[in-house]
Amino acid sequence: MSTKKAVIALGGNALIKKGQKGNIHEQFANARDSLSGIVDLIQEGYNIAITHGNGPQAGAELIKNECARKETPPLPLGCIDAETEGWMGYMIEQSLQNRLRREQIKRTVVTIITQVIVDRNDPSLKKPSKFVGPSYNKETIDDVLDRGWVIKIDKSRGFRRVVPSPKPIEIVEKEAIKHLVDLGIIVIAAGGGGIPVYIQDDGTYEGIDAVIDKDRASAVLARDIEAELLVILTDIDAVYLRYNTPEAQQIRKMDVKKAQKYLEAGEFPAGTMKPKIEAAIDFLKSGGKEVIIGPLHQAKAAVDKLSGTLIVP
């Protein structure tokens, strides 16, 4: 059995393409389209763990919560994280099972609902900044102000709830995931960044209303299972300097030192590329060998290092 291990992170936005409504049929089709790079790595002898984003999907669940609030008690964020981990894991799991069957590759696929430890004193817990859920206007905002939420103005959407986004420290189920991956079982884990929990004084776990960045959680998972490779597949084709400007310049390869330099210079937008670069740096500094950031629609080319950006120690 191969000892090479990789974590492949699928972006939540990449599973809902621009212009789509995001219905389940579209998401299943996009999940099937995302598998080429994964299958290539399996055929090259890698043992695989797969993570995925859940931003649009969790946002939709929060809207459903809001609409049904008068009929049934709403769920906390941790349960919504678990819910999306479950059904999105099922979607990716079944799509991959079917693809492997057609390719006559005998590998088992399993989804693990994953808890991720965060620091109970993480600074973000006192300064929540991550927008989640539906937007509200001046007429409806009074209805939510008494729920104990922190509300801020999202420039593009109006009043919205903000929650903390603490840094992930460790995967609770890491030993089980590592054991399964070492056996050659393909594990889907840490979906949406996983369920944030902290350790209480008696050593037990307690959930918290927060969200964890998927890429940072993927880097922690990759470290915890001792993977060599982290592949971050998203909806843009590579890492850029001066992104979205006439002087945009694609980066095909860089090392940690250069990535850190660009990061400190503010080259990477906070809501998009910055957490990916930070995750890449953390993973490589913890012993990882390579990070690939590339487009979901060219996953095979990204894995083959023919597209996207390669980051090395």
Residue frames relative to the residue before (quaternion, step in Angstrom):
aa qw qx qy qz dx dy dz
M 1.0000 0.0000 0.0000 0.0000 0.00 0.00 0.00
S 0.5364 -0.6509 0.4373 0.3119 3.56 -0.96 0.90
T 0.2942 -0.7365 0.5774 0.1938 3.53 -1.21 0.58
K 0.5029 0.6325 -0.4421 0.3893 3.61 1.26 -0.01
K 0.0539 -0.8169 0.5742 -0.0098 3.55 -0.86 0.99
A 0.0383 -0.7921 0.6092 -0.0024 3.54 -1.10 0.78
V 0.2138 -0.7163 0.6452 0.1579 3.53 -1.28 0.58
I 0.1218 -0.7866 0.6038 0.0422 3.56 -0.82 1.04
A 0.1644 -0.8044 0.5692 0.0447 3.55 -0.66 1.18
L 0.1660 -0.7844 0.5940 0.0653 3.57 -0.64 1.16
G 0.4065 -0.7309 0.4954 0.2348 3.59 -0.77 1.00
G 0.5180 -0.6470 0.4636 0.3132 3.58 -0.99 0.84
N 0.6581 0.4918 -0.3058 0.4811 3.57 1.03 -0.78
A 0.6240 0.5476 -0.3427 0.4397 3.57 1.12 -0.63
L 0.6513 0.4994 -0.3228 0.4713 3.60 1.18 -0.43
I 0.7010 0.2602 -0.2433 0.6178 3.57 1.34 0.02
K 0.2529 -0.8144 0.5056 0.1312 3.56 -0.23 1.26
K 0.6510 -0.5217 0.3823 0.3974 3.54 -1.22 0.52
G 0.7849 0.2965 -0.2419 0.4874 3.53 -0.95 0.95
Q 0.6177 0.5416 -0.3535 0.4475 3.59 1.24 -0.19
K 0.5076 -0.6404 0.4859 0.3100 3.55 -1.24 0.48
G 0.4395 -0.7176 0.4424 0.3102 3.56 1.22 -0.35
N 0.3249 0.7364 -0.5377 0.2512 3.61 1.07 0.55
I 0.6967 -0.5225 0.2968 0.3917 3.56 -1.21 0.49
H 0.6132 0.5505 -0.3584 0.4387 3.61 1.07 -0.63
E 0.6448 0.5040 -0.3130 0.4819 3.57 1.02 -0.80
Q 0.6772 0.5019 -0.3034 0.4443 3.57 0.91 -0.87
F 0.6207 0.5178 -0.3426 0.4788 3.59 1.04 -0.70
A 0.6502 0.5127 -0.3200 0.4605 3.60 0.94 -0.86
N 0.6673 0.4908 -0.3007 0.4726 3.58 0.95 -0.85
A 0.6164 0.5343 -0.3469 0.4628 3.59 1.05 -0.72
R 0.6494 0.5080 -0.3186 0.4677 3.59 0.96 -0.84
D 0.6588 0.5195 -0.3053 0.4505 3.58 1.02 -0.82
S 0.6686 0.5416 -0.2949 0.4156 3.59 1.14 -0.58
L 0.5860 0.6755 -0.3284 0.3041 3.56 1.25 -0.33
S 0.4948 0.7001 -0.4313 0.2809 3.61 1.16 -0.44
G 0.6808 0.4847 -0.2935 0.4642 3.56 0.85 -0.92
I 0.6297 0.5324 -0.3298 0.4596 3.56 1.05 -0.76
V 0.6663 0.4960 -0.2973 0.4708 3.58 0.90 -0.94
D 0.6172 0.5484 -0.3444 0.4469 3.60 1.02 -0.75
L 0.6669 0.4937 -0.3037 0.4682 3.58 0.92 -0.89
I 0.6227 0.5287 -0.3361 0.4687 3.58 1.04 -0.76
Q 0.6842 0.4831 -0.2850 0.4662 3.57 0.93 -0.90
E 0.6590 0.4877 -0.3014 0.4869 3.58 1.21 -0.48
G 0.6431 -0.5828 0.3013 0.3949 3.57 1.28 0.18
Y 0.4807 0.6675 -0.4464 0.3522 3.60 1.21 0.26
N 0.2973 -0.6601 0.6516 0.2266 3.48 -1.30 0.55
I 0.2302 -0.8480 0.4773 0.0131 3.54 -0.74 1.17
A 0.0356 -0.7011 0.7068 0.0870 3.49 -1.34 0.62
I 0.2057 -0.7844 0.5800 0.0774 3.56 -1.01 0.87
T 0.0780 -0.7574 0.6457 0.0580 3.55 -1.04 0.85
H 0.1060 -0.7965 0.5907 0.0731 3.58 -1.22 0.23
G 0.4887 -0.6268 0.5183 0.3157 3.53 -1.27 0.45
N 0.1341 -0.7976 0.5797 0.0988 3.57 -1.26 0.20
G 0.2553 0.8210 -0.4893 0.1464 3.60 1.23 0.30
P 0.7216 0.4125 -0.2693 0.4863 3.63 0.63 -1.01
Q 0.6670 0.5208 -0.3041 0.4376 3.57 0.99 -0.84
A 0.6647 0.4741 -0.3034 0.4913 3.59 0.95 -0.83
G 0.6036 0.5570 -0.3484 0.4517 3.58 1.09 -0.71
A 0.6508 0.5101 -0.3078 0.4707 3.57 1.01 -0.85
E 0.6498 0.5121 -0.3219 0.4603 3.59 1.00 -0.78
L 0.6349 0.5213 -0.3296 0.4653 3.58 1.06 -0.73
I 0.6193 0.5233 -0.3403 0.4763 3.59 1.08 -0.68
K 0.6347 0.5145 -0.3274 0.4746 3.60 1.00 -0.80
N 0.6050 0.5555 -0.3389 0.4588 3.57 1.05 -0.81
E 0.6775 0.5096 -0.2825 0.4489 3.52 0.91 -1.03
C 0.6768 0.5023 -0.2928 0.4516 3.57 0.92 -0.91
A 0.7592 0.3787 -0.1948 0.4922 3.58 1.05 -0.76
R 0.3154 0.8076 -0.4651 0.1787 3.58 1.30 0.07
K 0.7033 0.4690 -0.2728 0.4594 3.61 0.98 -0.80
E 0.6987 0.4683 -0.2609 0.4738 3.58 1.25 -0.36
T 0.8108 0.0199 0.0302 0.5842 3.59 1.04 -0.71
P 0.5718 -0.6176 0.3957 0.3674 3.64 -0.94 0.75
P 0.4526 -0.6934 0.4842 0.2828 3.62 -0.88 0.87
L 0.4472 -0.6846 0.5138 0.2596 3.55 -1.21 0.55
P 0.4801 -0.6352 0.5082 0.3283 3.60 -1.10 0.57
L 0.7026 -0.4915 0.3155 0.4065 3.55 -1.27 0.41
G 0.6220 0.5614 -0.3515 0.4176 3.59 0.97 -0.76
C 0.6713 0.4826 -0.2925 0.4805 3.55 1.01 -0.81
I 0.6258 0.5131 -0.3388 0.4799 3.58 1.09 -0.65
D 0.5962 0.5376 -0.3545 0.4795 3.58 1.08 -0.67
A 0.6750 0.4883 -0.2929 0.4692 3.58 0.89 -0.95
E 0.6341 0.5465 -0.3208 0.4432 3.57 1.02 -0.85
T 0.7063 0.4346 -0.2710 0.4887 3.59 0.84 -0.94
E 0.5751 0.5565 -0.3830 0.4614 3.61 1.08 -0.59
G 0.6698 0.5233 -0.2966 0.4354 3.57 0.98 -0.87
W 0.7813 0.3549 -0.2251 0.4614 3.59 0.55 -1.09
M 0.6379 0.4942 -0.3456 0.4790 3.59 1.08 -0.55
G 0.6007 0.5413 -0.3499 0.4730 3.57 1.13 -0.64
Y 0.6274 0.5289 -0.3201 0.4734 3.58 1.01 -0.84
M 0.6565 0.5252 -0.3079 0.4453 3.58 0.92 -0.91
I 0.7010 0.4422 -0.2655 0.4925 3.58 0.86 -0.97
E 0.6316 0.5577 -0.3235 0.4306 3.57 1.00 -0.88
Q 0.7048 0.4554 -0.2743 0.4696 3.58 0.78 -1.01
S 0.6352 0.5330 -0.3330 0.4489 3.58 0.97 -0.85
L 0.6865 0.4683 -0.2820 0.4795 3.58 0.96 -0.86
Q 0.6048 0.5523 -0.3554 0.4504 3.60 1.01 -0.74
N 0.6817 0.4885 -0.2872 0.4628 3.57 0.90 -0.94
R 0.6507 0.5098 -0.3196 0.4632 3.57 1.00 -0.82
L 0.6574 0.5042 -0.3127 0.4645 3.61 0.94 -0.84
R 0.6204 0.5378 -0.3389 0.4593 3.58 1.04 -0.75
R 0.6733 0.4899 -0.2980 0.4668 3.58 0.93 -0.89
E 0.6974 0.4456 -0.2604 0.4972 3.56 1.12 -0.72
Q 0.3784 -0.7479 0.4557 0.2996 3.58 1.37 -0.05
I 0.4033 0.6648 -0.5017 0.3791 3.54 0.98 0.98
K 0.2374 -0.7976 0.5426 0.1143 3.56 -0.60 1.15
R 0.3112 0.7110 -0.5718 0.2659 3.55 -0.14 1.33
T 0.3823 -0.7116 0.5448 0.2252 3.56 -1.03 0.81
V 0.1594 -0.7698 0.6133 0.0763 3.58 -1.12 0.78
V 0.0460 0.8039 -0.5897 0.0627 3.58 -0.88 0.90
T 0.2891 -0.7402 0.5839 0.1660 3.57 -1.18 0.66
I 0.1030 -0.7878 0.6059 0.0401 3.58 -0.95 0.93
I 0.3569 -0.6978 0.5809 0.2198 3.56 -0.79 1.05
T 0.1453 -0.8621 0.4853 -0.0156 3.52 -0.49 1.28
Q 0.2154 -0.7403 0.6248 0.1232 3.55 -1.01 0.92
V 0.1483 -0.7897 0.5929 0.0543 3.56 -1.03 0.82
I 0.3741 -0.7472 0.5115 0.2004 3.56 -0.73 1.11
V 0.0466 -0.7610 0.6469 0.0157 3.54 -1.05 0.91
D 0.5770 -0.5765 0.4506 0.3629 3.56 -1.30 0.30
R 0.4421 -0.7076 0.4842 0.2636 3.59 -0.73 1.02
N 0.7160 0.3830 -0.2402 0.5320 3.60 1.28 -0.29
D 0.2440 0.7810 -0.5361 0.2078 3.58 1.18 0.45
P 0.5427 -0.6606 0.4065 0.3222 3.63 -0.81 0.96
S 0.6186 0.5743 -0.3555 0.4014 3.60 1.05 -0.66
L 0.5698 0.6078 -0.3876 0.3946 3.59 1.17 -0.45
K 0.7006 0.4213 -0.2581 0.5149 3.56 1.19 -0.52
K 0.7678 0.2428 -0.1396 0.5763 3.57 1.25 -0.36
P 0.0595 -0.8302 0.5537 0.0245 3.61 0.45 1.16
S 0.0223 -0.8336 0.5509 -0.0340 3.55 -0.95 0.86
K 0.5866 0.5955 -0.3660 0.4091 3.60 1.26 -0.20
F 0.3346 -0.7516 0.5355 0.1908 3.59 -0.61 1.15
V 0.0374 0.7815 -0.6215 0.0406 3.56 -1.01 0.88
G 0.8237 0.3246 -0.1962 0.4215 3.52 -1.30 0.40
P 0.7642 -0.4038 0.2699 0.4244 3.54 -1.36 -0.16
S 0.4456 -0.6545 0.5324 0.2993 3.54 -1.32 0.17
Y 0.2208 -0.7645 0.5966 0.1043 3.54 -1.25 0.56
N 0.2947 -0.7349 0.5766 0.2016 3.57 -1.18 0.55
K 0.7506 -0.4020 0.2638 0.4533 3.58 -1.29 0.03
E 0.6530 0.5272 -0.3168 0.4418 3.58 1.11 -0.62
T 0.7757 0.3563 -0.1846 0.4872 3.61 1.04 -0.70
I 0.5062 0.6891 -0.4182 0.3066 3.60 1.19 -0.32
D 0.5929 0.5890 -0.3729 0.4031 3.62 1.07 -0.66
D 0.6224 0.5736 -0.3388 0.4109 3.59 1.11 -0.67
V 0.7569 0.3883 -0.2124 0.4808 3.62 1.13 -0.55
L 0.5205 0.6760 -0.4095 0.3231 3.58 1.20 -0.32
D 0.6924 0.4729 -0.2867 0.4634 3.60 1.15 -0.49
R 0.5361 0.6427 -0.4008 0.3727 3.61 1.23 0.22
G 0.5408 -0.6395 0.3994 0.3729 3.57 1.25 -0.01
W 0.4590 0.6840 -0.4429 0.3539 3.58 1.26 0.23
V 0.3663 -0.6461 0.6042 0.2886 3.52 -1.34 0.28
I 0.1129 -0.8078 0.5784 0.0133 3.56 -0.71 1.13
K 0.0132 0.7816 -0.6233 0.0209 3.55 -0.99 0.90
I 0.5237 -0.6238 0.4733 0.3355 3.55 -1.27 0.24
D 0.2065 -0.7229 0.6509 0.1057 3.52 -0.85 1.09
K 0.4754 -0.7309 0.4037 0.2771 3.58 -0.40 1.24
S 0.7465 0.4137 -0.2297 0.4677 3.58 0.98 -0.75
R 0.8131 0.2977 -0.1168 0.4865 3.60 1.18 -0.46
G 0.5970 -0.5751 0.3815 0.4091 3.63 1.17 -0.13
F 0.7719 -0.3094 0.2447 0.4986 3.56 -1.20 -0.55
R 0.0907 0.7931 -0.5972 0.0781 3.57 -0.93 0.95
R 0.5572 -0.5860 0.4786 0.3422 3.51 -1.28 0.47
V 0.1147 -0.7609 0.6320 0.0921 3.57 -1.15 0.68
V 0.1133 -0.7830 0.6105 0.0378 3.55 -1.09 0.80
P 0.6127 -0.5504 0.4035 0.3985 3.60 -1.21 0.32
S 0.1329 -0.7502 0.6381 0.1109 3.54 -1.30 0.42
P 0.0672 -0.8455 0.5295 0.0154 3.59 0.38 1.24
K 0.5518 -0.6080 0.4565 0.3428 3.55 -1.22 0.50
P 0.4361 -0.6879 0.5072 0.2815 3.60 -0.95 0.80
I 0.2609 -0.7768 0.5592 0.1257 3.56 -1.05 0.80
E 0.8048 -0.1102 0.1544 0.5624 3.56 0.80 -1.03
I 0.4132 -0.6806 0.5480 0.2565 3.56 -1.16 0.64
V 0.4478 -0.7057 0.4746 0.2763 3.62 -0.66 1.06
E 0.7706 0.3623 -0.1782 0.4931 3.59 0.86 -0.97
K 0.2516 0.8326 -0.4763 0.1285 3.61 1.23 0.32
E 0.6548 0.5216 -0.3384 0.4297 3.61 0.91 -0.79
A 0.6561 0.4985 -0.3107 0.4738 3.59 0.97 -0.82
I 0.6603 0.5042 -0.3106 0.4618 3.57 0.93 -0.91
K 0.6583 0.5067 -0.3115 0.4613 3.59 0.89 -0.91
H 0.6428 0.5287 -0.3224 0.4509 3.58 0.94 -0.87
L 0.6808 0.4825 -0.2918 0.4675 3.57 0.89 -0.92
V 0.6580 0.5018 -0.3148 0.4648 3.59 0.91 -0.88
D 0.6373 0.5270 -0.3253 0.4585 3.60 0.98 -0.80
L 0.6631 0.4914 -0.2974 0.4800 3.58 1.15 -0.58
G 0.5710 -0.6055 0.3790 0.4046 3.59 1.27 -0.15
I 0.4825 0.6407 -0.4479 0.3951 3.58 1.27 0.16
I 0.3602 -0.7252 0.5466 0.2134 3.59 -0.90 0.93
V 0.1218 -0.8263 0.5498 0.0101 3.57 -0.56 1.21
I 0.1906 -0.7333 0.6428 0.1130 3.55 -0.98 0.93
A 0.1339 0.8181 -0.5310 0.1757 3.58 -0.45 1.22
A 0.8216 0.2653 -0.1932 0.4661 3.55 -1.38 0.23
G 0.1572 0.8168 -0.5355 0.1460 3.57 1.02 0.79
G 0.8325 0.1276 -0.1244 0.5246 3.56 -0.89 0.95
G 0.6664 -0.4727 0.3029 0.4906 3.58 1.24 0.31
G 0.5169 -0.6511 0.4054 0.3802 3.57 1.31 -0.10
I 0.5722 -0.5725 0.4674 0.3554 3.53 -1.37 0.06
P 0.3287 -0.7735 0.5001 0.2088 3.63 -0.50 1.10
V 0.0506 0.7761 -0.6253 0.0638 3.55 -0.90 1.01
Y 0.1849 -0.7520 0.6117 0.1619 3.55 -1.22 0.38
I 0.4898 -0.6588 0.4910 0.2915 3.56 -1.26 0.44
Q 0.3315 -0.7472 0.5477 0.1785 3.55 -0.77 1.07
D 0.7283 -0.4526 0.2958 0.4210 3.56 -1.32 0.26
D 0.7117 0.4342 -0.2632 0.4854 3.60 1.09 -0.63
G 0.6193 -0.5916 0.3286 0.3980 3.59 1.29 0.23
T 0.5663 0.5907 -0.3942 0.4183 3.58 1.26 -0.03
Y 0.4974 -0.6639 0.4824 0.2812 3.55 -1.29 0.40
E 0.0558 -0.7675 0.6380 0.0284 3.55 -1.19 0.66
G 0.4154 -0.7155 0.5076 0.2407 3.57 -0.89 0.96
I 0.1600 -0.7793 0.6012 0.0749 3.54 -1.25 0.44
D 0.4769 -0.6643 0.4926 0.2976 3.59 -1.06 0.73
A 0.4098 0.6663 -0.5054 0.3642 3.53 0.01 1.33
V 0.2505 -0.7278 0.6032 0.2090 3.56 -1.31 0.05
I 0.2772 -0.7510 0.5802 0.1502 3.55 -1.11 0.75
D 0.5085 -0.6400 0.4777 0.3218 3.56 -0.96 0.85
K 0.5062 -0.6956 0.4298 0.2740 3.55 -0.80 1.09
D 0.6777 0.4966 -0.3077 0.4465 3.60 0.91 -0.85
R 0.6392 0.5052 -0.3301 0.4766 3.59 1.00 -0.75
A 0.6500 0.4991 -0.3169 0.4775 3.60 0.99 -0.79
S 0.6231 0.5414 -0.3379 0.4523 3.59 1.06 -0.73
A 0.6437 0.5168 -0.3154 0.4681 3.57 1.03 -0.80
V 0.6465 0.5030 -0.3155 0.4790 3.59 1.01 -0.79
L 0.6346 0.5169 -0.3269 0.4724 3.59 0.99 -0.82
A 0.6518 0.5176 -0.3147 0.4563 3.58 0.93 -0.92
R 0.6465 0.5043 -0.3110 0.4807 3.58 1.02 -0.80
D 0.7039 0.5012 -0.2778 0.4197 3.57 0.84 -1.02
I 0.7312 0.3646 -0.2435 0.5226 3.62 1.10 -0.54
E 0.4466 -0.7306 0.4152 0.3072 3.57 1.37 0.21
A 0.2119 0.7816 -0.5470 0.2121 3.57 0.87 1.03
E 0.4316 -0.6887 0.5208 0.2611 3.56 -1.21 0.56
L 0.8012 0.2532 -0.0660 0.5382 3.55 1.07 -0.86
L 0.0847 -0.7511 0.6530 0.0463 3.54 -1.12 0.84
V 0.0817 -0.7933 0.6032 0.0077 3.57 -0.71 1.12
I 0.0983 -0.7902 0.6045 0.0220 3.58 -0.65 1.14
L 0.0828 -0.8090 0.5820 -0.0020 3.57 -0.42 1.28
T 0.0188 0.8205 -0.5635 0.0944 3.55 -0.71 1.11
D 0.6404 -0.5556 0.3789 0.3710 3.59 -1.26 -0.25
I 0.6534 0.4143 -0.3568 0.5235 3.61 1.19 0.45
D 0.5826 -0.6812 0.3424 0.2818 3.55 -1.07 0.77
A 0.7997 -0.0612 0.0592 0.5943 3.62 1.18 -0.35
V 0.5665 -0.5289 0.4849 0.4051 3.53 -1.37 -0.11
Y 0.1233 -0.8069 0.5767 0.0340 3.56 -0.96 0.91
L 0.3289 -0.6316 0.6501 0.2652 3.47 -1.39 0.37
R 0.8297 0.1073 -0.1122 0.5362 3.58 -1.08 0.76
Y 0.0583 0.8562 -0.5091 0.0662 3.54 0.99 0.90
N 0.8439 0.1614 -0.1485 0.4897 3.53 -1.13 0.80
T 0.5954 0.4893 -0.3990 0.4969 3.58 1.09 0.74
P 0.6546 -0.5117 0.3642 0.4208 3.61 -1.21 0.29
E 0.7055 0.4458 -0.2608 0.4854 3.60 1.18 -0.49
A 0.2674 0.7981 -0.5057 0.1892 3.60 1.22 0.33
Q 0.0692 -0.7980 0.5986 -0.0072 3.54 -0.96 0.96
Q 0.3468 -0.7540 0.5236 0.1924 3.57 -0.66 1.12
I 0.2430 -0.7410 0.6094 0.1432 3.55 -1.09 0.82
R 0.2238 -0.7953 0.5509 0.1180 3.57 -0.67 1.07
K 0.8023 -0.0364 0.0387 0.5946 3.59 1.09 -0.64
M 0.1328 0.7682 -0.6217 0.0757 3.55 -1.10 0.75
D 0.3954 -0.6895 0.5441 0.2688 3.53 -1.27 0.37
V 0.7409 -0.4217 0.2843 0.4386 3.56 -1.33 0.17
K 0.6412 0.5452 -0.3289 0.4282 3.58 0.93 -0.89
K 0.6854 0.4672 -0.2805 0.4829 3.56 0.93 -0.92
A 0.6245 0.5379 -0.3351 0.4566 3.59 1.01 -0.79
Q 0.6495 0.5138 -0.3073 0.4687 3.57 0.99 -0.86
K 0.6338 0.5393 -0.3194 0.4533 3.56 1.02 -0.83
Y 0.6808 0.4743 -0.2844 0.4801 3.58 0.88 -0.94
L 0.6216 0.5515 -0.3319 0.4464 3.57 1.05 -0.81
E 0.6942 0.4738 -0.2695 0.4701 3.57 0.87 -0.97
A 0.6543 0.5034 -0.3056 0.4744 3.58 1.20 -0.50
G 0.5109 -0.6848 0.3942 0.3385 3.58 1.29 0.02
E 0.3314 0.7849 -0.4722 0.2263 3.58 1.19 0.49
F 0.7591 0.3839 -0.1926 0.4892 3.58 1.10 -0.60
P 0.4617 -0.7116 0.4576 0.2666 3.62 -0.65 1.12
A 0.5704 -0.6507 0.3927 0.3115 3.55 -0.95 0.98
G 0.7548 0.4283 -0.2324 0.4391 3.59 0.87 -0.87
T 0.7597 0.3647 -0.1952 0.5017 3.59 1.20 -0.23
M 0.8536 0.1723 -0.0749 0.4858 3.57 0.11 -1.28
K 0.5590 0.6465 -0.3979 0.3335 3.61 1.03 -0.65
P 0.7033 0.4457 -0.3098 0.4590 3.66 0.71 -0.89
K 0.6022 0.5532 -0.3626 0.4470 3.60 1.13 -0.56
I 0.6689 0.4820 -0.2948 0.4831 3.57 0.95 -0.88
E 0.6396 0.5157 -0.3288 0.4656 3.59 0.96 -0.80
A 0.6409 0.5159 -0.3189 0.4706 3.57 1.01 -0.83
A 0.6431 0.5284 -0.3197 0.4527 3.57 0.97 -0.87
I 0.6639 0.5045 -0.3026 0.4617 3.57 0.90 -0.93
D 0.6593 0.5109 -0.3119 0.4550 3.59 0.88 -0.93
F 0.6690 0.5072 -0.3046 0.4499 3.58 0.91 -0.90
L 0.6883 0.4783 -0.2868 0.4639 3.58 0.89 -0.92
K 0.6523 0.5043 -0.3165 0.4690 3.59 1.04 -0.70
S 0.6821 0.4751 -0.2862 0.4765 3.59 1.18 -0.50
G 0.7364 -0.4319 0.2257 0.4693 3.58 1.25 0.19
G 0.4695 0.6720 -0.4495 0.3549 3.59 1.23 -0.04
K 0.4217 -0.7370 0.4814 0.2174 3.56 -1.18 0.60
E 0.8185 -0.0077 0.0411 0.5730 3.61 0.98 -0.76
V 0.0911 -0.7388 0.6619 0.0875 3.53 -1.28 0.57
I 0.1038 -0.7648 0.6334 0.0556 3.55 -1.00 0.88
I 0.0673 -0.7582 0.6479 0.0305 3.57 -0.88 0.99
G 0.2256 0.8020 -0.5151 0.2014 3.57 -0.47 1.17
P 0.6791 -0.5270 0.3474 0.3748 3.56 -1.33 0.08
L 0.5310 -0.6381 0.4605 0.3143 3.55 -0.99 0.87
H 0.6970 0.4820 -0.2891 0.4454 3.60 0.94 -0.84
Q 0.7276 0.2835 -0.2235 0.5833 3.59 1.30 -0.06
A 0.0917 0.8554 -0.5052 0.0684 3.55 1.05 0.82
K 0.6428 0.5276 -0.3296 0.4470 3.59 0.94 -0.85
A 0.6688 0.4916 -0.2974 0.4718 3.59 0.91 -0.92
A 0.6359 0.5285 -0.3332 0.4532 3.59 1.03 -0.78
V 0.6623 0.4977 -0.2980 0.4743 3.56 0.94 -0.92
D 0.6928 0.4454 -0.2620 0.5030 3.58 1.09 -0.72
K 0.4357 -0.7313 0.4185 0.3166 3.59 1.38 0.09
L 0.4426 0.6712 -0.4635 0.3726 3.54 1.11 0.77
S 0.7609 0.1265 -0.1205 0.6249 3.58 1.31 -0.09
G 0.6871 0.4691 -0.3465 0.4333 3.55 -1.29 0.17
T 0.5083 -0.6261 0.5060 0.3059 3.53 -1.36 -0.28
L 0.2252 -0.7566 0.6044 0.1077 3.56 -0.96 0.98
I 0.0683 -0.7793 0.6227 0.0184 3.57 -0.87 1.01
V 0.0733 -0.8086 0.5835 -0.0194 3.57 -0.81 1.06
P 0.6688 -0.5162 0.3396 0.4133 3.60 -1.21 0.39
